[in-house]
Amino acid sequence: MLRRRGPEQLAQPAAVDRDLVIKQPWVGMIADGRKTWKMRTRRTKVRGWVGLIEKGAGQVIAVAYLQGSPPELRRSEHPLHYRKHRVMPEPCQKANSGKYLFPWVVTKAIKLPKPVPYDHPSGAVTWVKFSDEVGRALARQIAKTHREERN
């Protein structure tokens, strides 16, 4: 659920109950708003606000809205969407090998003023369900960001 008070303010997440694990530099580019497509090997049915975890760092660095998962790209279309996915069109890139052809559209990223640590469950690769404590810490960080935006 989104709340908007005016065009100058960010849409505020009502709840974030899961996190998406992403490697650097991609997670940083999404958090900064420079990347709006995360390329994956399959579609996702998940929609809504998600936390963005920097893989291997043990912390949530941002939240973003997972808007959708458009149809699979053909490899020949990959270079046409560089500004969205930011993967260089080099043959050695995994995304260009034919596996990472499903865009996950992530928008409205909010970089957290202070990353929120969490416990990474064994076996979690793409998604992490986090504790209520982490959820509350995220809510505090998001509220702080919105207060600063208003001032």
C-alpha positions in Angstrom: 0.0 0.0 0.0 1.4 3.4 -1.0 0.7 6.8 0.6 1.4 10.0 -1.3 1.1 13.4 0.3 2.5 15.4 -2.6 4.6 15.1 -5.7 7.7 16.3 -3.8 7.6 13.5 -1.3 8.5 9.9 -1.7 5.9 7.2 -1.6 6.0 5.7 1.9 6.0 1.9 2.3 3.1 0.7 4.5 5.0 -2.5 5.4 8.1 -4.4 4.4 8.1 -8.1 5.2 10.8 -9.5 3.0 14.2 -8.7 1.7 15.8 -9.3 -1.7 19.5 -10.3 -1.7 21.5 -8.5 -4.4 25.2 -8.3 -5.1 27.2 -5.1 -5.3 27.4 -3.0 -7.4 23.8 -3.7 -8.5 22.2 -3.2 -5.0 23.9 0.2 -4.7 22.8 1.2 -8.1 19.2 0.3 -7.3 19.4 2.1 -3.9 20.7 5.2 -5.7 17.9 5.1 -8.3 20.3 4.5 -11.2 19.1 1.0 -11.9 15.4 0.0 -12.2 15.6 -3.5 -13.6 17.1 -6.4 -11.6 17.8 -9.2 -14.1 17.0 -12.7 -12.9 16.7 -16.2 -14.2 12.9 -16.4 -13.8 9.9 -14.2 -13.2 8.5 -13.4 -9.8 5.0 -13.0 -8.5 6.1 -10.9 -5.6 4.8 -7.3 -5.7 5.1 -4.5 -3.2 7.8 -3.0 -0.9 10.9 -5.1 -0.3 14.1 -4.5 1.6 17.4 -4.6 -0.4 20.1 -6.6 1.2 23.7 -6.2 0.1 24.9 -9.8 -0.4 27.4 -10.9 2.2 27.2 -7.7 4.2 24.5 -8.9 6.7 22.5 -5.6 6.4 19.5 -4.1 4.7 20.7 -0.9 2.9 17.5 0.3 1.2 13.9 -0.4 0.4 12.2 -0.3 -3.0 8.9 -1.1 -4.6 8.9 -4.3 -6.7 6.5 -3.3 -9.4 6.4 -6.3 -11.7 8.1 -8.8 -13.8 7.7 -8.2 -17.6 8.1 -10.9 -20.2 11.5 -12.5 -20.8 13.9 -10.5 -23.0 15.5 -12.0 -26.0 19.3 -11.8 -25.8 19.3 -9.4 -28.8 17.0 -7.0 -26.8 19.3 -6.8 -23.8 21.5 -4.0 -25.1 18.4 -1.9 -25.9 17.5 -1.7 -22.2 21.0 -1.0 -20.8 19.8 2.2 -19.0 17.3 0.2 -17.0 19.5 -2.9 -16.1 23.0 -1.4 -16.3 24.6 -4.7 -17.4 27.4 -4.0 -19.9 26.8 -5.8 -23.3 29.9 -7.9 -23.1 29.8 -11.6 -24.0 31.5 -12.6 -20.7 28.7 -11.1 -18.6 26.4 -13.8 -17.1 23.3 -11.7 -18.1 24.3 -12.0 -21.7 24.7 -15.8 -21.5 21.0 -16.4 -21.9 20.2 -17.1 -18.2 19.4 -13.6 -16.8 16.7 -12.5 -19.1 13.8 -11.7 -16.8 13.6 -8.1 -15.6 12.2 -7.4 -12.1 11.1 -3.8 -12.1 12.2 -2.0 -8.9 11.2 1.6 -8.4 10.9 4.3 -5.7 14.1 3.2 -3.9 14.7 4.7 -0.5 18.3 4.5 0.7 18.4 4.0 4.5 20.4 6.6 6.5 21.9 3.7 8.5 21.9 0.1 7.3 19.9 -2.3 9.3 21.6 -5.6 10.4 19.8 -8.9 10.2 20.5 -12.6 10.7 20.8 -14.4 7.4 19.0 -17.7 7.6 20.8 -20.8 6.3 19.8 -21.6 2.7 18.3 -18.2 1.8 19.5 -17.2 -1.6 17.1 -14.7 -3.2 14.5 -13.9 -0.5 14.8 -13.4 3.3 11.9 -13.1 5.7 13.1 -11.1 8.6 12.2 -10.7 12.2 9.7 -8.2 13.7 12.7 -6.4 15.2 14.3 -5.8 11.8 10.9 -4.7 10.5 10.6 -2.1 13.3 14.2 -0.9 12.6 13.4 -0.5 8.9 10.2 1.4 9.8 12.1 3.8 12.0 14.7 4.4 9.3 12.0 5.0 6.6 10.1 7.4 8.9 13.4 9.3 9.6 14.0 9.6 5.9 10.5 11.0 5.3 10.9 13.5 8.2 14.1 14.7 6.6 12.5 15.0 3.2 9.7 17.2 4.6 12.1 19.6 6.3 
